[in-house]
Amino acid sequence: MAITELQCFLSLALSGLNFTDFAHYDTFFMNSSVITLSQAGSFQGPIDISEYVSFASSASAYFADSSSLPDNVRLHTIDQKAGTCIFDILRSSLYTFSKPAFAGASAWVAYGLRMTLAQQSAAFRTAYVYYPVPTMRIFFESFFMTSAMRTFVCSTMKDHCPVEWAASHWHASTPLDACEAELSKLPIVEGDLSYFNRNTSGCRILHAEFARKDISHCPHLSFPPMRDAHGHLVCQPQQPRTTPQALGFDAEFIERFHAFAASRGIDAATGSNLADIPCSTAQACPSRFACEPNAPRARMLHYWVQQATYAARHPLNALRFGGHPTLFRPSSSPSVCVAKPSRK
């Protein structure tokens, strides 16, 4: 009997999917399930998937808080032969960063997933994740680009991964400076898509968070290539890469994603709405930001214009959310950090 649209949505409801309920990922996903973000790579099984998803949540050392608006869920297609329902889930989330990232920065971002659900078991087989490149850049090239982050990665290796620390011919008495200098030589991301796998400091930022809780990730921090327990080389040049297009994120998906971002008031071009960061000097700003004079009155006027424009374009959402849901009130500080023009 053919799977119907109603059966797909009933199976989705029965799955009980809750992205922040990490204790129950073994019911949401199977041992063979895979989650993939083109910039980061693939993670298989409930444990690895929960680790990866928790990286972008308040369960991570890098975020003080995170929350989300209600999702937009659409049935993309039904694969009758495979017995699966493929859903597109569009999300908008607020992240507040904490040390070792740039403490106090806050950003609303939009992102999407294409998830394949086994209709009978109500468990997910695959989850492909889409983040706009500008979001990857603002996270890694600005909010994760801190001296405290380099210290976090290197102290994780020294304190939790003695074999990997020794692989670089370092000893217990070797200062963290040696590791931090080596880490600083690596790009934080690579390429037009801002990959943070292979031999990047961004990859080690990701896996340092994992290694604090699970030392099986220690080989991923090593500068000399070291295979993990599965025989994989991670955070090394040999690591495979894919693209959003190869994961099925085609022009039609991107168009709908941009429309969704607009419905949440998020600038699709930049991938985020940022809260003002007051500053007195450039050193008080994240990387790739400049400390510039503020114009509180003019910016407050612009804030109310944006509120009115959003209400006119999205009246139902404005009623639903009590106004523009992702717009931060401007700071009254004399100076604020302003993002420099993005590299091409």
C-alpha positions in Angstrom: 0.0 0.0 0.0 1.3 3.4 -0.9 2.5 5.8 1.8 0.3 8.8 2.0 1.2 12.4 3.1 -1.0 11.9 6.2 1.0 8.8 7.2 4.3 10.7 6.7 3.2 13.5 9.1 1.8 10.9 11.6 5.2 9.2 11.6 7.0 12.5 12.0 4.8 13.2 15.1 5.4 9.7 16.4 9.2 10.2 16.1 9.0 12.8 18.8 11.9 14.6 17.2 13.2 17.3 19.5 16.6 18.7 18.5 17.7 19.5 22.0 16.6 16.3 23.7 20.0 14.7 23.3 19.2 11.9 25.8 16.7 10.4 23.3 18.7 10.6 20.1 18.8 6.8 20.2 15.0 6.8 19.5 15.2 9.6 16.8 18.1 8.0 14.9 19.4 4.5 14.1 23.0 3.2 14.3 23.3 3.6 10.6 21.8 7.1 10.5 24.0 9.9 9.2 23.9 13.7 9.6 25.9 15.7 7.1 26.9 19.4 6.9 29.0 20.0 3.8 31.4 22.3 5.6 32.0 19.9 8.5 31.5 16.3 7.2 29.3 13.4 8.3 28.6 11.9 11.7 27.0 8.4 12.0 24.9 6.9 14.8 22.9 8.5 17.6 25.9 9.3 19.8 27.9 11.0 17.2 24.9 12.8 15.8 23.9 14.1 19.3 27.5 15.3 19.8 27.5 17.2 16.6 24.0 18.8 17.1 24.9 19.7 20.7 27.9 21.7 19.4 25.4 24.3 18.2 23.4 24.5 21.4 23.6 25.7 25.0 25.1 22.3 25.8 28.3 23.5 24.2 31.0 25.3 26.0 30.9 28.0 23.3 27.3 29.1 23.8 25.7 30.6 27.0 22.2 30.2 25.6 20.3 29.1 22.5 16.6 29.1 21.6 14.5 28.7 18.5 11.3 30.0 16.9 8.8 27.4 15.7 10.0 25.4 12.7 8.7 25.5 9.2 8.1 21.8 8.1 7.3 20.7 4.6 7.0 17.3 3.1 9.5 17.3 0.2 8.8 13.9 -1.3 7.8 10.3 -0.6 10.0 7.5 -1.7 7.5 4.6 -2.0 10.2 2.1 -2.9 12.4 2.9 0.1 9.4 3.4 2.4 10.6 6.9 3.5 9.2 10.4 3.9 11.6 13.2 3.1 11.0 16.5 5.0 12.4 20.0 4.6 12.7 21.7 8.0 13.6 25.3 8.1 14.7 26.8 11.5 15.6 30.1 13.1 17.7 30.1 16.3 19.1 32.7 18.6 22.7 32.0 19.9 24.4 33.9 22.7 28.2 33.2 22.7 30.3 32.5 25.8 34.0 32.4 26.5 36.1 30.8 24.9 34.2 32.2 22.0 33.5 36.0 21.9 31.5 36.3 25.1 28.2 38.2 25.0 27.8 38.3 21.2 24.2 37.3 20.1 23.0 36.4 16.7 19.7 35.2 15.1 20.5 32.8 12.3 18.4 30.8 9.8 19.3 27.3 8.6 17.6 24.3 7.0 17.6 20.5 7.1 16.5 17.8 4.7 15.6 14.7 6.8 14.7 11.3 5.5 12.3 9.5 7.9 11.7 5.7 7.7 7.9 5.7 7.7 7.3 2.4 9.6 9.9 2.8 12.3 9.5 6.6 12.6 13.3 7.0 12.9 15.5 9.2 10.7 17.9 7.7 8.3 19.7 10.8 7.1 19.8 14.5 8.0 21.4 17.0 5.6 22.1 20.4 7.1 22.3 23.7 5.3 23.8 26.9 6.7 24.4 30.0 4.6 28.1 30.6 4.0 27.9 34.1 5.7 26.7 32.4 8.9 29.7 30.0 8.8 32.0 33.0 8.4 30.5 35.1 11.2 30.7 32.2 13.6 34.2 31.0 12.8 36.0 34.0 11.4 34.7 36.4 14.1 33.1 34.9 17.2 35.3 31.8 17.3 38.5 33.7 16.4 39.7 34.5 19.9 42.8 33.9 21.9 40.7 32.2 24.5 39.5 29.7 21.9 43.1 28.8 20.9 43.8 28.3 24.6 40.7 26.1 25.0 41.7 23.9 22.1 45.3 23.5 23.2 44.5 23.0 26.9 42.0 20.3 25.9 44.8 18.5 24.0 47.3 18.9 26.8 44.9 17.9 29.7 42.7 15.3 28.0 44.8 14.0 25.1 48.3 13.2 26.3 49.1 10.9 23.4 48.2 13.5 20.8 50.1 16.2 22.8 53.2 14.0 22.8 52.8 13.3 19.0 54.0 16.9 18.4 57.1 16.2 20.6 55.6 18.2 23.4 56.0 17.3 27.1 54.0 18.0 30.2 56.3 21.0 30.8 55.7 22.4 27.3 53.7 25.6 27.5 50.4 26.0 25.7 52.1 28.8 23.6 53.8 26.1 21.5 50.4 24.6 20.6 48.7 27.9 20.1 51.4 29.1 17.7 50.9 25.9 15.7 47.1 26.3 15.7 47.5 29.9 14.6 49.3 28.8 11.4 46.2 27.0 10.2 43.3 28.7 8.4 40.1 28.7 10.5 38.0 27.8 7.4 38.9 27.1 3.8 37.4 27.9 0.4 34.4 29.7 -0.9 32.1 27.5 1.2 34.0 28.1 4.4 34.8 24.4 5.1 35.9 23.8 8.7 37.0 20.2 8.2 40.4 18.9 7.0 43.5 20.6 8.3 41.9 23.8 9.8 41.7 25.3 13.2 38.0 25.3 12.8 37.9 21.5 12.7 39.9 21.4 15.9 37.5 24.0 17.5 34.7 21.6 16.7 36.4 18.5 18.0 37.9 20.1 21.1 34.4 20.6 22.4 33.8 16.9 21.7 37.1 15.7 23.2 36.4 17.4 26.6 33.5 14.9 27.0 34.8 11.9 24.9 38.5 11.3 24.4 37.8 9.2 21.3 37.9 12.6 19.5 41.5 13.2 20.7 43.1 12.0 17.5 41.1 14.7 15.6 43.0 17.4 17.6 46.5 16.1 16.6 48.6 18.1 14.3 50.5 15.0 12.9 47.9 12.7 11.3 46.5 10.1 13.7 43.7 7.7 12.9 40.9 7.4 15.4 39.3 4.2 16.6 37.3 3.8 13.4 40.5 4.2 11.3 39.4 7.7 10.1 41.7 10.6 9.6 39.8 13.7 10.7 41.0 17.3 10.7 43.6 16.2 8.1 44.0 17.0 4.4 42.7 13.5 3.4 39.2 14.2 4.9 36.5 14.1 2.1 34.3 17.0 1.3 31.0 17.6 -0.4 28.8 20.5 -1.4 25.3 21.7 -0.5 24.2 21.0 -4.1 25.5 17.4 -3.8 23.3 17.0 -0.7 20.2 18.1 -2.7 20.1 21.8 -1.7 19.2 23.0 -5.2 18.0 26.4 -6.4 14.4 25.7 -5.4 15.4 24.9 -1.8 17.6 28.0 -1.6 14.7 30.2 -2.9 12.4 28.8 -0.2 15.1 29.1 2.4 15.5 32.8 1.5 11.7 33.3 1.7 11.6 31.6 5.1 14.5 33.8 6.4 12.7 36.9 5.3 9.5 35.7 7.1 11.6 35.6 10.3 13.1 38.9 9.5 16.6 37.5 9.0 18.8 39.0 6.2 19.5 36.0 3.9 22.5 37.8 2.4 24.3 38.0 5.7 22.7 34.9 7.2 22.1 36.5 10.5 20.8 39.4 12.6 23.4 40.6 15.2 23.0 42.3 18.5 25.0 45.5 18.9 28.4 45.0 20.7 29.4 48.2 22.5 33.0 49.1 22.3 35.6 51.8 23.1 38.5 50.4 21.1 38.9 48.0 18.2 40.3 45.5 20.6 36.9 45.2 22.2 35.4 43.9 19.0 35.4 40.5 17.4 37.8 39.7 14.5 36.7 41.3 11.2 34.7 44.0 13.1 35.6 47.6 13.6 34.7 50.0 16.5 32.8 52.8 14.9 30.7 55.8 16.3 27.1 55.0 16.9 24.1 57.2 16.0 21.5 56.0 18.6 18.6 58.3 17.6 18.9 57.6 13.9 19.3 53.9 14.5 16.3 53.8 16.8 14.3 55.4 14.1 15.5 52.8 11.7 14.6 50.1 14.2 10.9 51.3 14.2 10.9 51.6 10.4 12.1 47.9 10.3 9.4 46.9 12.7 6.7 48.6 10.6 8.1 47.2 7.4 8.1 43.7 8.8 4.5 44.1 10.1 3.4 45.3 6.6 5.1 42.4 4.8 4.4 39.7 7.3 1.3 40.7 9.2 0.4 37.3 10.5 3.9 36.6 11.8 4.0 40.0 13.4 0.8 39.1 15.3 2.1 35.7 16.0 5.5 36.9 17.4 4.4 40.2 18.8 6.4 42.2 16.2 9.7 41.6 14.4 10.9 38.3 16.1 14.6 38.6 15.4 15.4 42.3 15.5 17.6 43.5 18.3 17.0 47.0 19.8 20.0 49.2 18.9 22.5 50.1 21.6 22.8 53.6 23.1 26.5 53.2 23.5 28.6 56.0 21.8 30.4 53.3 19.7 29.6 49.8 18.5 31.3 47.1 16.7 30.5 47.0 13.0 31.2 44.1 10.7 33.7 44.8 7.9 32.6 44.0 4.4 32.6 40.3 3.8 35.4 38.8 1.7 34.3 37.5 -1.7 
